[in-house]
Amino acid sequence: MSWITIRTTPSSWEADWLQEMLKAHDIPSRVIAIGPGIYCGQGHQAALQVRPQDRWTALLLLSPLEESR
């Protein structure tokens, strides 16, 4: 199975939180450690990955809300 990275985060907890949001919508994802944390106690940098067919749905779910005028 192939995976694509849709977001990188400075801390693993943020990637885990985003993964939980995708899980709530039945979108398979995984978190990959990509380096040491910037600050002590924040964990490591991480990448959030999804399957190619779920890419656009995941990006829409994780995108900021647009403000209405």
Backbone torsions as a table, in degrees:
resi	resn	phi	psi	omega
1	MET	NA	135.0	178.9
2	SER	-97.9	153.4	-178.3
3	TRP	-131.7	150.0	174.1
4	ILE	-127.0	146.2	179.5
5	THR	-83.4	126.6	178.1
6	ILE	-107.7	-17.3	179.4
7	ARG	-160.5	144.0	170.2
8	THR	-114.9	148.2	-177.5
9	THR	-131.2	152.0	179.1
10	PRO	-75.0	-12.5	-179.1
11	SER	-142.8	148.3	-176.4
12	SER	-67.9	-31.6	-178.8
13	TRP	-63.1	-34.9	179.4
14	GLU	-67.1	-42.7	177.4
15	ALA	-64.4	-39.3	177.9
16	ASP	-63.2	-39.3	179.7
17	TRP	-65.6	-44.4	177.4
18	LEU	-63.2	-38.1	178.1
19	GLN	-62.7	-38.2	177.9
20	GLU	-64.6	-37.6	177.8
21	MET	-64.3	-40.6	177.9
22	LEU	-68.5	-38.7	178.8
23	LYS	-60.4	-37.0	178.9
24	ALA	-63.2	-21.5	178.3
25	HIS	-106.5	17.4	177.7
26	ASP	58.4	37.4	175.7
27	ILE	-105.3	114.4	179.0
28	PRO	-64.1	138.0	179.0
29	SER	-151.6	168.6	175.2
30	ARG	-147.2	154.7	179.0
31	VAL	-111.9	129.5	-179.0
32	ILE	-116.9	129.1	175.2
33	ALA	-71.8	130.8	-178.3
34	ILE	-122.3	-0.1	177.8
35	GLY	168.1	174.4	179.9
36	PRO	-71.9	155.8	177.7
37	GLY	-69.3	154.5	179.8
38	ILE	-75.5	-41.5	-178.3
39	TYR	-115.3	150.2	178.6
40	CYS	-61.1	137.2	176.0
41	GLY	86.0	-3.8	-178.9
42	GLN	-92.2	-4.8	-176.4
43	GLY	85.4	-159.2	-175.6
44	HIS	-108.7	162.5	173.2
45	GLN	-67.1	149.5	-175.6
46	ALA	-143.6	157.0	175.3
47	ALA	-119.1	136.4	176.7
48	LEU	-99.9	125.7	-177.0
49	GLN	-122.4	146.5	176.0
50	VAL	-133.2	168.7	175.6
51	ARG	-71.6	150.0	-178.3
52	PRO	-54.8	-38.0	-178.2
53	GLN	-70.7	-16.3	179.1
54	ASP	-101.0	2.9	-173.2
55	ARG	-54.9	-56.4	-173.6
56	TRP	-69.0	-37.0	176.8
57	THR	-62.6	-44.9	179.4
58	ALA	-63.7	-43.2	179.3
59	LEU	-62.5	-39.8	177.8
60	LEU	-66.2	-42.3	179.7
61	LEU	-63.9	-34.0	-176.2
62	LEU	-94.9	-1.2	-178.8
63	SER	-79.2	154.1	178.6
64	PRO	-66.1	151.1	177.3
65	LEU	-71.6	143.2	175.5
66	GLU	-83.3	140.2	178.3
67	GLU	-81.8	137.9	176.8
68	SER	-84.9	149.0	-177.0
69	ARG	-97.5	NA	NA
